[in-house]
Amino acid sequence: MQWETGKRYLISYEAESGQRTERQIDLLGISASHGDATCLRAFCHLRGEERTFRSDRIVSAVLVANSGRSY
């Protein structure tokens, strides 16, 4: 997937424990790779705070149309 900072995405994320959650995130930045995974810094609307997500744990992602920051 081509990630763009400042955009909102709806992702399905699988944690290390295997638990999956759906989250809306606003991408703040992309950091150096961690092994085979790119690390994404984003505001997570589910948790209400900034979080880091490993791209190899994102099962699916969809760009949300007309997204705007609301945090």
N, C-alpha and C positions, 0 to 999 in steps of 0.2 A: 504494500500500500504506500502511496505517496502522501506523507504527512505534511501538513501546513500549519505553522504556528498561527495563533489567533483564530483558529477555526474550532467549531464544536463537533464532536463525534459521539455517536451512540456505539458503545463497545460491549461486547460480551467478553469478560475477563475471567481467566481461570487462575486462581491463586495456587501457591505451592502445595497447599493441602488438597487441591483438586476441586474445591468449591468454586462454582461459577456464579458470577453476578453480572447484571446489566447495569451499565453506568453511562451517564452523559458526562463527557469531559471537555474542557476547553484547553486546548494544547498551548502550553506556555513556552516550551522549548524542547529541543532534542539534544541529548548528550551522547558522549562517546559510547561505543558499543561495549557490552559486557559479554564477552564470549561471542556467541552468534546473535545476540539480541541487542537491539538499540533501546536505550532507556528514554522514556518520554516523561517529561515533567508537565503536569496538568492540574488544573483545578477540577476536583471530582465533586459533582453535584450531589452524589449519594452521601458522601462523607462530609461535605461542606468545608473542605480544606484542600490545600495542595497535596498531591501525591505523586509518586514516581511509579510508572508502569513499564514492565518489560514487554517489548513488542512480541517476543516469542510466546507470551501467555495471552495475547489478544486473539481470541478465537474468531471474531468477526468485528468489522468496523464499518460504519456508514456515516458519511458526512451529513450533518443536520443542516437543512436549508434555512436561510435567514437567521443564522445563529448570531447571538450577541451576548456579550458578557453581562451577567446579572449577579455578580458576586461582589 
